[in-house]
């Protein structure tokens, strides 16, 4: 069964915004809150890279390429991870994946984000 279910993404103009969501219906709340959750992306011909992460205490970290534009957050009671993406650039175009690392580990199915110049 799928551990993480993603939604959001799509096509947006440069400078626009999108929000990605990642639901974890199979995880119990404590496992979700204690896991390190992250968003990765993979552009064509490139390796998958970590974009943002959030730890159990709420500490966040971002790659240099998105810091100040993207915000990772989670709603523990609803067991949903978010990635708010503002000021999107064409180089942000990629398939985005959410990831959970903890008592259970897994990936979302991926969602395409395309930023038109």
Secondary structure, 3 states (H helix, E strand, C coil): CCCCEEECCEEEECCCCEEEEEECCCCCHHHHHHCEEEEEEECCCCCCEEEEEECCCCCEEECCCCCCCEEEEEECCCCEEEEEECCCCHHHCEEEEEEEECCCCEECCCEEEEEEC
